[in-house]
Amino acid sequence: MQLADKTVVISGGGRGIGRAIAERRGREGARVALLDVSAADLEAARSGLEAVGVAARGYEVNVAVEEQVVKTMDRIVSDGGFRL
C-alpha cells in the first residue's frame, strides 16, 4: 500500500470532494484525519470510512482560523496512531 503508515490531513473532509479524497487515500493505506466545521458531517464521514476499513478521526475546526488549525494539528499528532 502506497500510503501505509502515513497520516493524511484533509480539510473539508466531512463531505463532498474532501470525503471522496479521504476514502481514496484511506484505501491506499493512510490513516485519515478529517477536518471540517460540521461535527455532524465529520461523524457521518468517519463512520462511513470506518465501515469500509479506513482508519479515520474527525476534528471540528475552522481552517480559516490559524489558532484552531495549530491546536488541531497538535491534537492529531498527540492522538495515538496518528503520527505525522
Jmol script that loads the backbone (N, CA, C; Angstrom):
load data "model"
ATOM      1  N   MET A   1       0.835  -1.180   0.000  1.00  0.00           N
ATOM      2  CA  MET A   1       0.000   0.000   0.000  1.00  0.00           C
ATOM      3  C   MET A   1       0.884   1.248   0.000  1.00  0.00           C
ATOM      4  N   GLN A   2       0.606   2.099  -0.911  1.00  0.00           N
ATOM      5  CA  GLN A   2       1.427   3.279  -1.155  1.00  0.00           C
ATOM      6  C   GLN A   2       1.533   4.208   0.060  1.00  0.00           C
ATOM      7  N   LEU A   3       0.468   4.363   0.828  1.00  0.00           N
ATOM      8  CA  LEU A   3       0.468   5.305   1.941  1.00  0.00           C
ATOM      9  C   LEU A   3       0.456   4.629   3.307  1.00  0.00           C
ATOM     10  N   ALA A   4       0.850   3.385   3.382  1.00  0.00           N
ATOM     11  CA  ALA A   4       0.884   2.664   4.652  1.00  0.00           C
ATOM     12  C   ALA A   4       1.748   3.421   5.655  1.00  0.00           C
ATOM     13  N   ASP A   5       1.285   3.479   6.896  1.00  0.00           N
ATOM     14  CA  ASP A   5       1.984   4.161   7.990  1.00  0.00           C
ATOM     15  C   ASP A   5       2.099   5.668   7.803  1.00  0.00           C
ATOM     16  N   LYS A   6       1.251   6.240   6.980  1.00  0.00           N
ATOM     17  CA  LYS A   6       1.207   7.694   6.787  1.00  0.00           C
ATOM     18  C   LYS A   6      -0.133   8.209   7.290  1.00  0.00           C
ATOM     19  N   THR A   7      -0.146   9.476   7.673  1.00  0.00           N
ATOM     20  CA  THR A   7      -1.383  10.149   8.039  1.00  0.00           C
ATOM     21  C   THR A   7      -1.623  11.269   7.047  1.00  0.00           C
ATOM     22  N   VAL A   8      -2.838  11.335   6.507  1.00  0.00           N
ATOM     23  CA  VAL A   8      -3.201  12.452   5.649  1.00  0.00           C
ATOM     24  C   VAL A   8      -4.217  13.314   6.387  1.00  0.00           C
ATOM     25  N   VAL A   9      -4.071  14.611   6.240  1.00  0.00           N
ATOM     26  CA  VAL A   9      -4.976  15.573   6.862  1.00  0.00           C
ATOM     27  C   VAL A   9      -5.767  16.212   5.737  1.00  0.00           C
ATOM     28  N   ILE A  10      -7.094  16.114   5.832  1.00  0.00           N
ATOM     29  CA  ILE A  10      -7.941  16.588   4.744  1.00  0.00           C
ATOM     30  C   ILE A  10      -8.950  17.602   5.277  1.00  0.00           C
ATOM     31  N   SER A  11      -8.799  18.856   4.832  1.00  0.00           N
ATOM     32  CA  SER A  11      -9.781  19.868   5.217  1.00  0.00           C
ATOM     33  C   SER A  11     -11.013  19.702   4.338  1.00  0.00           C
ATOM     34  N   GLY A  12     -12.162  20.018   4.885  1.00  0.00           N
ATOM     35  CA  GLY A  12     -13.409  19.805   4.164  1.00  0.00           C
ATOM     36  C   GLY A  12     -13.709  18.331   4.016  1.00  0.00           C
ATOM     37  N   GLY A  13     -13.172  17.515   4.930  1.00  0.00           N
ATOM     38  CA  GLY A  13     -13.297  16.065   4.829  1.00  0.00           C
ATOM     39  C   GLY A  13     -14.633  15.502   5.250  1.00  0.00           C
ATOM     40  N   GLY A  14     -15.536  16.333   5.703  1.00  0.00           N
ATOM     41  CA  GLY A  14     -16.824  15.853   6.173  1.00  0.00           C
ATOM     42  C   GLY A  14     -17.793  15.463   5.074  1.00  0.00           C
ATOM     43  N   ARG A  15     -17.556  15.957   3.858  1.00  0.00           N
ATOM     44  CA  ARG A  15     -18.484  15.631   2.765  1.00  0.00           C
ATOM     45  C   ARG A  15     -17.857  15.975   1.417  1.00  0.00           C
ATOM     46  N   GLY A  16     -18.562  15.632   0.385  1.00  0.00           N
ATOM     47  CA  GLY A  16     -18.190  16.006  -0.972  1.00  0.00           C
ATOM     48  C   GLY A  16     -16.817  15.523  -1.407  1.00  0.00           C
ATOM     49  N   ILE A  17     -16.088  16.420  -2.063  1.00  0.00           N
ATOM     50  CA  ILE A  17     -14.784  16.087  -2.610  1.00  0.00           C
ATOM     51  C   ILE A  17     -13.805  15.687  -1.500  1.00  0.00           C
ATOM     52  N   GLY A  18     -13.830  16.403  -0.380  1.00  0.00           N
ATOM     53  CA  GLY A  18     -12.931  16.070   0.725  1.00  0.00           C
ATOM     54  C   GLY A  18     -13.147  14.659   1.229  1.00  0.00           C
ATOM     55  N   ARG A  19     -14.394  14.270   1.371  1.00  0.00           N
ATOM     56  CA  ARG A  19     -14.692  12.914   1.834  1.00  0.00           C
ATOM     57  C   ARG A  19     -14.242  11.880   0.801  1.00  0.00           C
ATOM     58  N   ALA A  20     -14.436  12.167  -0.459  1.00  0.00           N
ATOM     59  CA  ALA A  20     -14.004  11.241  -1.517  1.00  0.00           C
ATOM     60  C   ALA A  20     -12.484  11.096  -1.517  1.00  0.00           C
ATOM     61  N   ILE A  21     -11.773  12.194  -1.328  1.00  0.00           N
ATOM     62  CA  ILE A  21     -10.311  12.129  -1.253  1.00  0.00           C
ATOM     63  C   ILE A  21      -9.894  11.305  -0.041  1.00  0.00           C
ATOM     64  N   ALA A  22     -10.577  11.511   1.082  1.00  0.00           N
ATOM     65  CA  ALA A  22     -10.268  10.757   2.295  1.00  0.00           C
ATOM     66  C   ALA A  22     -10.431   9.258   2.062  1.00  0.00           C
ATOM     67  N   GLU A  23     -11.502   8.878   1.400  1.00  0.00           N
ATOM     68  CA  GLU A  23     -11.711   7.451   1.145  1.00  0.00           C
ATOM     69  C   GLU A  23     -10.621   6.902   0.230  1.00  0.00           C
ATOM     70  N   ARG A  24     -10.279   7.642  -0.788  1.00  0.00           N
ATOM     71  CA  ARG A  24      -9.242   7.193  -1.726  1.00  0.00           C
ATOM     72  C   ARG A  24      -7.906   7.001  -1.017  1.00  0.00           C
ATOM     73  N   ARG A  25      -7.505   7.989  -0.248  1.00  0.00           N
ATOM     74  CA  ARG A  25      -6.229   7.905   0.462  1.00  0.00           C
ATOM     75  C   ARG A  25      -6.266   6.806   1.522  1.00  0.00           C
ATOM     76  N   GLY A  26      -7.401   6.642   2.169  1.00  0.00           N
ATOM     77  CA  GLY A  26      -7.548   5.573   3.149  1.00  0.00           C
ATOM     78  C   GLY A  26      -7.437   4.193   2.523  1.00  0.00           C
ATOM     79  N   ARG A  27      -7.991   4.030   1.351  1.00  0.00           N
ATOM     80  CA  ARG A  27      -7.888   2.749   0.641  1.00  0.00           C
ATOM     81  C   ARG A  27      -6.459   2.493   0.164  1.00  0.00           C
ATOM     82  N   GLU A  28      -5.657   3.562   0.087  1.00  0.00           N
ATOM     83  CA  GLU A  28      -4.247   3.422  -0.256  1.00  0.00           C
ATOM     84  C   GLU A  28      -3.402   3.149   0.989  1.00  0.00           C
ATOM     85  N   GLY A  29      -4.058   3.016   2.143  1.00  0.00           N
ATOM     86  CA  GLY A  29      -3.370   2.629   3.367  1.00  0.00           C
ATOM     87  C   GLY A  29      -3.151   3.713   4.393  1.00  0.00           C
ATOM     88  N   ALA A  30      -3.501   4.958   4.096  1.00  0.00           N
ATOM     89  CA  ALA A  30      -3.258   6.059   5.032  1.00  0.00           C
ATOM     90  C   ALA A  30      -4.284   6.074   6.157  1.00  0.00           C
ATOM     91  N   ARG A  31      -3.836   6.566   7.311  1.00  0.00           N
ATOM     92  CA  ARG A  31      -4.764   6.961   8.370  1.00  0.00           C
ATOM     93  C   ARG A  31      -5.270   8.338   7.956  1.00  0.00           C
ATOM     94  N   VAL A  32      -6.543   8.613   8.204  1.00  0.00           N
ATOM     95  CA  VAL A  32      -7.144   9.847   7.705  1.00  0.00           C
ATOM     96  C   VAL A  32      -7.609  10.729   8.861  1.00  0.00           C
ATOM     97  N   ALA A  33      -7.123  11.968   8.885  1.00  0.00           N
ATOM     98  CA  ALA A  33      -7.581  12.982   9.827  1.00  0.00           C
ATOM     99  C   ALA A  33      -8.485  13.934   9.053  1.00  0.00           C
ATOM    100  N   LEU A  34      -9.769  13.889   9.373  1.00  0.00           N
ATOM    101  CA  LEU A  34     -10.762  14.717   8.685  1.00  0.00           C
ATOM    102  C   LEU A  34     -10.942  16.032   9.427  1.00  0.00           C
ATOM    103  N   LEU A  35     -10.851  17.148   8.737  1.00  0.00           N
ATOM    104  CA  LEU A  35     -11.100  18.463   9.316  1.00  0.00           C
ATOM    105  C   LEU A  35     -12.341  19.045   8.664  1.00  0.00           C
ATOM    106  N   ASP A  36     -13.225  19.594   9.491  1.00  0.00           N
ATOM    107  CA  ASP A  36     -14.437  20.219   8.956  1.00  0.00           C
ATOM    108  C   ASP A  36     -15.053  21.086  10.049  1.00  0.00           C
ATOM    109  N   VAL A  37     -15.914  22.015   9.668  1.00  0.00           N
ATOM    110  CA  VAL A  37     -16.599  22.862  10.649  1.00  0.00           C
ATOM    111  C   VAL A  37     -17.858  22.197  11.193  1.00  0.00           C
ATOM    112  N   SER A  38     -18.310  21.141  10.564  1.00  0.00           N
ATOM    113  CA  SER A  38     -19.558  20.483  10.961  1.00  0.00           C
ATOM    114  C   SER A  38     -19.290  19.166  11.679  1.00  0.00           C
ATOM    115  N   ALA A  39     -19.603  19.126  12.962  1.00  0.00           N
ATOM    116  CA  ALA A  39     -19.433  17.893  13.743  1.00  0.00           C
ATOM    117  C   ALA A  39     -20.295  16.766  13.187  1.00  0.00           C
ATOM    118  N   ALA A  40     -21.486  17.087  12.746  1.00  0.00           N
ATOM    119  CA  ALA A  40     -22.382  16.057  12.204  1.00  0.00           C
ATOM    120  C   ALA A  40     -21.815  15.461  10.921  1.00  0.00           C
ATOM    121  N   ASP A  41     -21.301  16.299  10.032  1.00  0.00           N
ATOM    122  CA  ASP A  41     -20.691  15.803   8.793  1.00  0.00           C
ATOM    123  C   ASP A  41     -19.455  14.963   9.096  1.00  0.00           C
ATOM    124  N   LEU A  42     -18.666  15.405  10.072  1.00  0.00           N
ATOM    125  CA  LEU A  42     -17.470  14.644  10.446  1.00  0.00           C
ATOM    126  C   LEU A  42     -17.828  13.257  10.941  1.00  0.00           C
ATOM    127  N   GLU A  43     -18.819  13.176  11.800  1.00  0.00           N
ATOM    128  CA  GLU A  43     -19.208  11.876  12.353  1.00  0.00           C
ATOM    129  C   GLU A  43     -19.736  10.947  11.266  1.00  0.00           C
ATOM    130  N   ALA A  44     -20.531  11.486  10.373  1.00  0.00           N
ATOM    131  CA  ALA A  44     -21.056  10.669   9.276  1.00  0.00           C
ATOM    132  C   ALA A  44     -19.920  10.182   8.372  1.00  0.00           C
ATOM    133  N   ALA A  45     -18.978  11.057   8.071  1.00  0.00           N
ATOM    134  CA  ALA A  45     -17.850  10.675   7.222  1.00  0.00           C
ATOM    135  C   ALA A  45     -16.967   9.648   7.921  1.00  0.00           C
ATOM    136  N   ARG A  46     -16.655   9.901   9.191  1.00  0.00           N
ATOM    137  CA  ARG A  46     -15.807   8.985   9.943  1.00  0.00           C
ATOM    138  C   ARG A  46     -16.410   7.594  10.023  1.00  0.00           C
ATOM    139  N   SER A  47     -17.672   7.519  10.371  1.00  0.00           N
ATOM    140  CA  SER A  47     -18.303   6.203  10.484  1.00  0.00           C
ATOM    141  C   SER A  47     -18.414   5.522   9.123  1.00  0.00           C
ATOM    142  N   GLY A  48     -18.679   6.293   8.077  1.00  0.00           N
ATOM    143  CA  GLY A  48     -18.737   5.723   6.734  1.00  0.00           C
ATOM    144  C   GLY A  48     -17.391   5.190   6.275  1.00  0.00           C
ATOM    145  N   LEU A  49     -16.331   5.916   6.585  1.00  0.00           N
ATOM    146  CA  LEU A  49     -14.994   5.468   6.214  1.00  0.00           C
ATOM    147  C   LEU A  49     -14.594   4.220   7.001  1.00  0.00           C
ATOM    148  N   GLU A  50     -14.866   4.228   8.284  1.00  0.00           N
ATOM    149  CA  GLU A  50     -14.525   3.057   9.088  1.00  0.00           C
ATOM    150  C   GLU A  50     -15.298   1.826   8.638  1.00  0.00           C
ATOM    151  N   ALA A  51     -16.513   2.024   8.134  1.00  0.00           N
ATOM    152  CA  ALA A  51     -17.321   0.901   7.642  1.00  0.00           C
ATOM    153  C   ALA A  51     -16.679   0.211   6.443  1.00  0.00           C
ATOM    154  N   VAL A  52     -15.834   0.947   5.710  1.00  0.00           N
ATOM    155  CA  VAL A  52     -15.151   0.347   4.556  1.00  0.00           C
ATOM    156  C   VAL A  52     -13.678   0.068   4.859  1.00  0.00           C
ATOM    157  N   GLY A  53     -13.328   0.084   6.158  1.00  0.00           N
ATOM    158  CA  GLY A  53     -11.986  -0.305   6.563  1.00  0.00           C
ATOM    159  C   GLY A  53     -10.936   0.782   6.596  1.00  0.00           C
ATOM    160  N   VAL A  54     -11.358   2.046   6.570  1.00  0.00           N
ATOM    161  CA  VAL A  54     -10.409   3.164   6.597  1.00  0.00           C
ATOM    162  C   VAL A  54     -10.313   3.698   8.028  1.00  0.00           C
ATOM    163  N   ALA A  55      -9.075   3.793   8.554  1.00  0.00           N
ATOM    164  CA  ALA A  55      -8.853   4.369   9.880  1.00  0.00           C
ATOM    165  C   ALA A  55      -9.010   5.879   9.781  1.00  0.00           C
ATOM    166  N   ALA A  56     -10.011   6.429  10.476  1.00  0.00           N
ATOM    167  CA  ALA A  56     -10.288   7.858  10.347  1.00  0.00           C
ATOM    168  C   ALA A  56     -10.681   8.463  11.689  1.00  0.00           C
ATOM    169  N   ARG A  57     -10.319   9.719  11.865  1.00  0.00           N
ATOM    170  CA  ARG A  57     -10.748  10.513  13.014  1.00  0.00           C
ATOM    171  C   ARG A  57     -11.207  11.872  12.499  1.00  0.00           C
ATOM    172  N   GLY A  58     -12.188  12.428  13.182  1.00  0.00           N
ATOM    173  CA  GLY A  58     -12.705  13.728  12.795  1.00  0.00           C
ATOM    174  C   GLY A  58     -12.304  14.810  13.780  1.00  0.00           C
ATOM    175  N   TYR A  59     -12.019  15.987  13.265  1.00  0.00           N
ATOM    176  CA  TYR A  59     -11.618  17.131  14.081  1.00  0.00           C
ATOM    177  C   TYR A  59     -12.412  18.348  13.629  1.00  0.00           C
ATOM    178  N   GLU A  60     -13.237  18.855  14.544  1.00  0.00           N
ATOM    179  CA  GLU A  60     -14.046  20.026  14.230  1.00  0.00           C
ATOM    180  C   GLU A  60     -13.168  21.268  14.331  1.00  0.00           C
ATOM    181  N   VAL A  61     -12.995  21.951  13.209  1.00  0.00           N
ATOM    182  CA  VAL A  61     -12.099  23.103  13.164  1.00  0.00           C
ATOM    183  C   VAL A  61     -12.473  23.994  11.980  1.00  0.00           C
ATOM    184  N   ASN A  62     -12.297  25.282  12.166  1.00  0.00           N
ATOM    185  CA  ASN A  62     -12.444  26.244  11.078  1.00  0.00           C
ATOM    186  C   ASN A  62     -11.040  26.548  10.573  1.00  0.00           C
ATOM    187  N   VAL A  63     -10.695  26.057   9.395  1.00  0.00           N
ATOM    188  CA  VAL A  63      -9.323  26.213   8.895  1.00  0.00           C
ATOM    189  C   VAL A  63      -8.980  27.659   8.524  1.00  0.00           C
ATOM    190  N   ALA A  64      -9.944  28.555   8.572  1.00  0.00           N
ATOM    191  CA  ALA A  64      -9.674  29.964   8.332  1.00  0.00           C
ATOM    192  C   ALA A  64      -9.132  30.654   9.584  1.00  0.00           C
ATOM    193  N   VAL A  65      -9.125  29.920  10.725  1.00  0.00           N
ATOM    194  CA  VAL A  65      -8.647  30.483  11.982  1.00  0.00           C
ATOM    195  C   VAL A  65      -7.340  29.773  12.355  1.00  0.00           C
ATOM    196  N   GLU A  66      -6.230  30.476  12.177  1.00  0.00           N
ATOM    197  CA  GLU A  66      -4.906  29.868  12.351  1.00  0.00           C
ATOM    198  C   GLU A  66      -4.739  29.191  13.703  1.00  0.00           C
ATOM    199  N   GLU A  67      -5.177  29.818  14.771  1.00  0.00           N
ATOM    200  CA  GLU A  67      -5.028  29.241  16.115  1.00  0.00           C
ATOM    201  C   GLU A  67      -5.735  27.886  16.217  1.00  0.00           C
ATOM    202  N   GLN A  68      -6.917  27.767  15.614  1.00  0.00           N
ATOM    203  CA  GLN A  68      -7.628  26.494  15.625  1.00  0.00           C
ATOM    204  C   GLN A  68      -6.857  25.422  14.849  1.00  0.00           C
ATOM    205  N   VAL A  69      -6.270  25.810  13.744  1.00  0.00           N
ATOM    206  CA  VAL A  69      -5.506  24.854  12.934  1.00  0.00           C
ATOM    207  C   VAL A  69      -4.285  24.362  13.709  1.00  0.00           C
ATOM    208  N   VAL A  70      -3.560  25.263  14.342  1.00  0.00           N
ATOM    209  CA  VAL A  70      -2.378  24.874  15.112  1.00  0.00           C
ATOM    210  C   VAL A  70      -2.759  23.913  16.223  1.00  0.00           C
ATOM    211  N   LYS A  71      -3.807  24.231  16.969  1.00  0.00           N
ATOM    212  CA  LYS A  71      -4.260  23.361  18.063  1.00  0.00           C
ATOM    213  C   LYS A  71      -4.704  22.003  17.525  1.00  0.00           C
ATOM    214  N   THR A  72      -5.384  22.006  16.400  1.00  0.00           N
ATOM    215  CA  THR A  72      -5.857  20.751  15.820  1.00  0.00           C
ATOM    216  C   THR A  72      -4.697  19.893  15.358  1.00  0.00           C
ATOM    217  N   MET A  73      -3.692  20.496  14.743  1.00  0.00           N
ATOM    218  CA  MET A  73      -2.525  19.725  14.314  1.00  0.00           C
ATOM    219  C   MET A  73      -1.820  19.112  15.521  1.00  0.00           C
ATOM    220  N   ASP A  74      -1.741  19.855  16.614  1.00  0.00           N
ATOM    221  CA  ASP A  74      -1.156  19.305  17.844  1.00  0.00           C
ATOM    222  C   ASP A  74      -1.965  18.110  18.338  1.00  0.00           C
ATOM    223  N   ARG A  75      -3.292  18.210  18.265  1.00  0.00           N
ATOM    224  CA  ARG A  75      -4.153  17.089  18.682  1.00  0.00           C
ATOM    225  C   ARG A  75      -3.939  15.874  17.789  1.00  0.00           C
ATOM    226  N   ILE A  76      -3.846  16.092  16.499  1.00  0.00           N
ATOM    227  CA  ILE A  76      -3.645  14.979  15.572  1.00  0.00           C
ATOM    228  C   ILE A  76      -2.346  14.251  15.901  1.00  0.00           C
ATOM    229  N   VAL A  77      -1.293  15.013  16.133  1.00  0.00           N
ATOM    230  CA  VAL A  77      -0.002  14.423  16.455  1.00  0.00           C
ATOM    231  C   VAL A  77      -0.074  13.648  17.764  1.00  0.00           C
ATOM    232  N   SER A  78      -0.761  14.217  18.759  1.00  0.00           N
ATOM    233  CA  SER A  78      -0.803  13.569  20.075  1.00  0.00           C
ATOM    234  C   SER A  78      -1.766  12.369  20.134  1.00  0.00           C
ATOM    235  N   ASP A  79      -2.693  12.269  19.199  1.00  0.00           N
ATOM    236  CA  ASP A  79      -3.624  11.134  19.181  1.00  0.00           C
ATOM    237  C   ASP A  79      -2.880   9.858  18.784  1.00  0.00           C
ATOM    238  N   GLY A  80      -3.051   8.830  19.558  1.00  0.00           N
ATOM    239  CA  GLY A  80      -2.374   7.566  19.269  1.00  0.00           C
ATOM    240  C   GLY A  80      -2.689   7.072  17.876  1.00  0.00           C
ATOM    241  N   GLY A  81      -1.653   6.627  17.162  1.00  0.00           N
ATOM    242  CA  GLY A  81      -1.847   6.089  15.823  1.00  0.00           C
ATOM    243  C   GLY A  81      -1.943   7.122  14.737  1.00  0.00           C
ATOM    244  N   PHE A  82      -1.904   8.396  15.105  1.00  0.00           N
ATOM    245  CA  PHE A  82      -1.993   9.434  14.084  1.00  0.00           C
ATOM    246  C   PHE A  82      -0.729  10.290  14.140  1.00  0.00           C
ATOM    247  N   ARG A  83       0.389   9.659  13.827  1.00  0.00           N
ATOM    248  CA  ARG A  83       1.672  10.345  13.779  1.00  0.00           C
ATOM    249  C   ARG A  83       1.805  11.096  12.455  1.00  0.00           C
ATOM    250  N   LEU A  84       2.447  12.243  12.503  1.00  0.00           N
ATOM    251  CA  LEU A  84       2.731  12.980  11.263  1.00  0.00           C
ATOM    252  C   LEU A  84       4.214  12.914  10.991  1.00  0.00           C
TER     253      LEU A  84
END
end "model"
wireframe off; spacefill off
backbone 0.3
color backbone group
